[in-house]
């Protein structure tokens, strides 16, 4: 004869009541702000970087300028191919919070438009902050933030130049406004394959 | 955006928007567990904050062999245990006072009190299983006990809560009185 579990009915009723406790209480809203502030203070959240927004604006300008150049050549019977990129200009670090963001945007924009109109700029892109490190020895892919991957300064953007002259590329690199706003610039030749 | 994609995005970007979405997704559960484990709202807020700080710092090491919910709950419970050890005079008095609730909800307040009077170990098993829906296997991993211990702790906790409700003349208790009389 099976054993009758007299507890099971009482358990069911109790469990039904206990489940209602999952409806609350909720954490006060102020805790969310405290947590975010603490994570920022400990460097566990990326700071808002004004110059990332500047790069996005500059990249948009380059796209606009590229479109303008493409539009000009569209009337030709045989449109010329876009100039080949010969150097990549990497922007590292940069100003955290701009005192006058509008002025900074204009400075980057003017620089990028000037290069594009002179035919010395093929493209400019803002990079995401993700960095995937493929560690062959460990046999795994490690996902990191750019800040973690690039200990010194995160690689966050680049411009592709079209000049074929290394001295000219260096001159352009020296003229980049990023150098005047706490950033670093890395110039690398692009392999022509 | 699903939780998995949100997690990948936050790991990659460490951005505030993704974090806030993760926070809002999991904090209600974490806060309930912490508050009912410790019983004091001010301390529970501190422990919730510490839980998220540790979680975000340790997120690259999250191996996904459990759900994010379970992994976060484990961190929260460890923070609760540390808080209880750090404040022996007030928190580690075994019983946790009932969290603040709507004054009119007497029946629920009785239930909260009955749960709050359980010893911390039994209370955590009961809350995790019966309130938050964790399995015995998950609870065993979270509390570093075996599944048999989790089941026996749950059985004892339920019985103690029923007895407390009966002793407190809970309006919903008569049927339980009759049932308990046959134990």
Interface residues (C-beta under 8 A of the other chain):
Chain A: X6 X7 X9 X10 X11 X13 X14 X15 X17 X18 X19 X20 X21 X22 X24 X25 X26 X27 X28 X31 X32 X34 X35 X36 X38 X39 X42 X44 X45 X46 X48 X128 X129 X130 X131 X142 X143 X144 X145 X147
Chain B: X8 X11 X12 X13 X14 X15 X16 X19 X20 X23 X24 X27 X28 X30 X31 X32 X35 X36 X44 X45 X48 X49 X52 X53 X56 X57 X60 X99 X100 X101 X108 X111 X112 X115 X126 X127 X130 X131 X132 X133 X155 X158 X159 X161 X162 X172 X175 X176 X179 X180 X182 X183
